[in-house]
Amino acid sequence: MPATVKVHLFGKTGWIGSQLLRLMVEKPYEVTCSDSRMEEREQVERELDAVQPKYVIIAAGLTGRPNVDWCDSNQQETIRANVIGLLTVVDLCATRGIHVTYFGTGCIYEYDENHPIGGRGFTEEDAPNFTGSFYSKTKGMVESLLHSYSNVLTLRVRMPISDDLHPRNFITKITNYPKICDVPNAVSVLHDLLPLTFVMMEKGLTGVYNFVNPGVISHSEILALYKSLIDPNHTYQLVNKEVLKTLIKAGRSDNCLDTTKLESALPECQIPHISVSIQDVFTRMKKNVRKNILLTGGAGFIGSHVANFLVERYSFYHVVVVDKITYCSNEKNLDPSANKPNFVFIKADISDAEKMKEIFETYQIDTVMHFAAETLVDNSFNNSNAFTNSNVIGTHTLLHCARHFGVELFLHVSTDEVYGEVKDGIPRKETATLTPTNPYSASKAAAEMLVQSYHHSFHVPVIITRSNNVYGPAQYPEKVIPSFLGNIRAGKTCPIYGHGQHLRNFLYVGDAVEAFDLLLHKGIIGQTYNIGVNNEHTVMSIAKQLHEILGKPMNIEHVKDRPYNDTRYVIDSTKLHLLGWKPKTSWKEGLKKTIEWYLKHGEYYWG
Ligand SMILES: NC(=O)c1ccc[n+]([C@@H]2O[C@H](COP(=O)([O-])OP(=O)(O)OC[C@H]3O[C@@H](n4cnc5c(N)ncnc54)[C@H](O)[C@@H]3O)[C@@H](O)[C@H]2O)c1
């Protein structure tokens, strides 16, 4: 039995690092990952001496978020990681006889008269001629310094392409830019190239290699495939390089890299030409990025906004909306999606186990976004069984199907009301104890418990959200804002429960949609996320503000309060902010949009 080969990885959480890690699972390696900062020499030294690896892989460094422009604005940090850190690790490995594989970049060249578009590519021997971005400048400099170390294999990756829509994927990047400069370029298809890392490492190769597919491909060739195979609605505008320069801070290099050295070093491996490889990328991507989403409660308020957004934004997702069509829902909410090929509506009750099973099976559901619920707190005091049936049994039924059919995500939509009232004003984190006080919030908390249990017991991949009060167009006029609006316009009195000093935070529905979109794509399985804003108003103040905006004299009546009425909910949404969400709609703007919608559609919308 040969001794296991020890491999130590720097950059385990990075995009390329995490892919290498996954590939190494299948290798007979003992893999360890660095926890040190590369520029901290003593830390790295201790780590290397403790692990004593045969091979080190460096996939760590700063590439800039969301793009290399960042490195131009953060030069010292870039030097610290990409130059000092890298040289520190390499130097320590050299003195210990450890082989290092380092992921460098091919973005250090620019087409020139000796290497014109359509002509010969840059070889590993050519001196870098592109310093238009600070990132490329440091990468070029450090690569030449690495020539002095005989233990280093440098793999020049360029415009890396993966089989998904990861934000770092070159394809994702160019689909997010409205204006594109169309130039043929050498690119690295990671599916083809990353596995070769280990072949080269085990051969003990050193020196520099252009780590790209043979050939070049232009932006418009990639986008044409993207449009035909992934998103037919995608649009972009072609601009020349001069216009592009006005849109970005750091320059972008365009080049063709010669792959002769790479192909000669690996005669046993066939590296596909980019024109062949890119077709395969999109075939795999089509499979990878497609989602069959079951969105429950999609004829209701929030669910319909989310469904319409997903259908429009992601034409490669298939959205199956299931709704029982209770009194507060309206199929008209789904009009924008109705004729779209990636949308289907089914009238059904989520607690109907047979029907749900049939839907999961027929539409091969892989993602559940669960909005359906009985939602009016007032109703829950009188008819709490309906709440248990839909909110608890309905959720349980869906969980059962999710487990049975092995979905990839069960996104469960809950509420801040599960925390119960927050008298001390301390914002509740997701870890706080749930102390619901009314049958609605109790049914939502009970559903959450089932969701958690299916995650722990059966590994159903779940995410739970707890949001503030959501407001906006098309909310059934029983919730405070639309019901007051209707009353004021009809010259009726606005009923105020008790003293009317109960506080609520109001989140605009457009911001809620963005939060759900983010969690669908970047939420971490098993986690709960608060979706909250700092926009607190008393019920009395809402009545005053709406009367003022509509130019009507205040007309309110204090009525008997609910059997129990929570005074306040305050939640801490740091976790969601860390994921990249922040609300964009001000209260003034959100109210304006809401009022405009009700003035246009009125209450007749619901028949
Ligand atoms: N609106 C808010 O302020 C708010 C705040 C926090 C959380 N939430 C949660 O968000 C989700 C959506 O809320 P909303 O405001 O859009 O509610 P909504 O009442 O407008 O919509 C709920 C939808 O669920 C459907 N439904 C109810 N029971 C069903 C069943 N058994 N089978 C199939 N469909 C059923 C209804 O017909 C309706 O279309 C709910 O889970 C709610 O608890 C809402």
The ligand as an SDF file (V2000), in Angstrom:
LIG
                    3D

 44 48  0  0  0  0  0  0  0  0999 V2000
  -47.4360   39.7780    4.1020 N   0  0  0  0  0  0  0  0  0  0  0  0
  -46.6130   39.8950    5.1190 C   0  0  0  0  0  0  0  0  0  0  0  0
  -46.4900   40.9620    5.6990 O   0  0  0  0  0  0  0  0  0  0  0  0
  -45.7590   38.7210    5.5660 C   0  0  0  0  0  0  0  0  0  0  0  0
  -44.7300   38.9500    6.4620 C   0  0  0  0  0  0  0  0  0  0  0  0
  -43.9420   37.8810    6.8640 C   0  0  0  0  0  0  0  0  0  0  0  0
  -44.1620   36.6330    6.3580 C   0  0  0  0  0  0  0  0  0  0  0  0
  -45.1830   36.4170    5.4920 N   0  0  0  0  0  0  0  0  0  0  0  0
  -45.3670   35.0630    4.9590 C   0  0  0  0  0  0  0  0  0  0  0  0
  -45.2400   35.1210    3.5520 O   0  0  0  0  0  0  0  0  0  0  0  0
  -46.0810   34.1730    2.9300 C   0  0  0  0  0  0  0  0  0  0  0  0
  -46.9470   34.8540    1.8950 C   0  0  0  0  0  0  0  0  0  0  0  0
  -47.6860   35.8940    2.5340 O   0  0  0  0  0  0  0  0  0  0  0  0
  -48.6560   36.8360    1.7140 P   0  0  0  0  0  0  0  0  0  0  0  0
  -48.7300   38.1060    2.4060 O   0  0  0  0  0  0  0  0  0  0  0  0
  -48.3200   36.7930    0.3070 O   0  0  0  0  0  0  0  0  0  0  0  0
  -50.0020   36.0850    1.9630 O   0  0  0  0  0  0  0  0  0  0  0  0
  -51.3310   36.0050    1.0910 P   0  0  0  0  0  0  0  0  0  0  0  0
  -52.3940   35.7150    2.0750 O   0  0  0  0  0  0  0  0  0  0  0  0
  -51.4720   37.1830    0.2170 O   0  0  0  0  0  0  0  0  0  0  0  0
  -51.0740   34.7420    0.1750 O   0  0  0  0  0  0  0  0  0  0  0  0
  -51.0870   33.4370    0.6600 C   0  0  0  0  0  0  0  0  0  0  0  0
  -51.4880   32.5420   -0.4870 C   0  0  0  0  0  0  0  0  0  0  0  0
  -51.4850   31.2050   -0.0100 O   0  0  0  0  0  0  0  0  0  0  0  0
  -52.5880   30.5400   -0.5780 C   0  0  0  0  0  0  0  0  0  0  0  0
  -52.9480   29.4050    0.2800 N   0  0  0  0  0  0  0  0  0  0  0  0
  -53.3620   29.4420    1.5660 C   0  0  0  0  0  0  0  0  0  0  0  0
  -53.5900   28.1910    2.0000 N   0  0  0  0  0  0  0  0  0  0  0  0
  -53.3050   27.3580    0.9810 C   0  0  0  0  0  0  0  0  0  0  0  0
  -53.3170   25.9600    0.8240 C   0  0  0  0  0  0  0  0  0  0  0  0
  -53.7120   25.1640    1.8070 N   0  0  0  0  0  0  0  0  0  0  0  0
  -52.9320   25.4380   -0.3630 N   0  0  0  0  0  0  0  0  0  0  0  0
  -52.5390   26.2370   -1.3890 C   0  0  0  0  0  0  0  0  0  0  0  0
  -52.5220   27.5700   -1.2810 N   0  0  0  0  0  0  0  0  0  0  0  0
  -52.8790   28.1340   -0.1150 C   0  0  0  0  0  0  0  0  0  0  0  0
  -53.6700   31.5700   -0.6180 C   0  0  0  0  0  0  0  0  0  0  0  0
  -54.6880   31.2530   -1.5440 O   0  0  0  0  0  0  0  0  0  0  0  0
  -52.8850   32.8050   -1.0000 C   0  0  0  0  0  0  0  0  0  0  0  0
  -52.8570   32.9590   -2.4070 O   0  0  0  0  0  0  0  0  0  0  0  0
  -46.8670   33.5110    4.0400 C   0  0  0  0  0  0  0  0  0  0  0  0
  -46.2650   32.2980    4.3500 O   0  0  0  0  0  0  0  0  0  0  0  0
  -46.7450   34.4700    5.2030 C   0  0  0  0  0  0  0  0  0  0  0  0
  -46.8230   33.7990    6.4300 O   0  0  0  0  0  0  0  0  0  0  0  0
  -45.9850   37.4490    5.0740 C   0  0  0  0  0  0  0  0  0  0  0  0
  1  2  1  0
  2  3  2  0
  2  4  1  0
  4  5  1  0
  4 44  2  0
  5  6  2  0
  6  7  1  0
  7  8  2  0
  8  9  1  0
  8 44  1  0
  9 10  1  0
  9 42  1  0
 10 11  1  0
 11 12  1  0
 11 40  1  0
 12 13  1  0
 13 14  1  0
 14 15  2  0
 14 16  1  0
 14 17  1  0
 17 18  1  0
 18 19  2  0
 18 20  1  0
 18 21  1  0
 21 22  1  0
 22 23  1  0
 23 24  1  0
 23 38  1  0
 24 25  1  0
 25 26  1  0
 25 36  1  0
 26 27  1  0
 26 35  1  0
 27 28  2  0
 28 29  1  0
 29 30  1  0
 29 35  2  0
 30 31  1  0
 30 32  2  0
 32 33  1  0
 33 34  2  0
 34 35  1  0
 36 37  1  0
 36 38  1  0
 38 39  1  0
 40 41  1  0
 40 42  1  0
 42 43  1  0
M  CHG  2   8   1  16  -1
M  END
$$$$
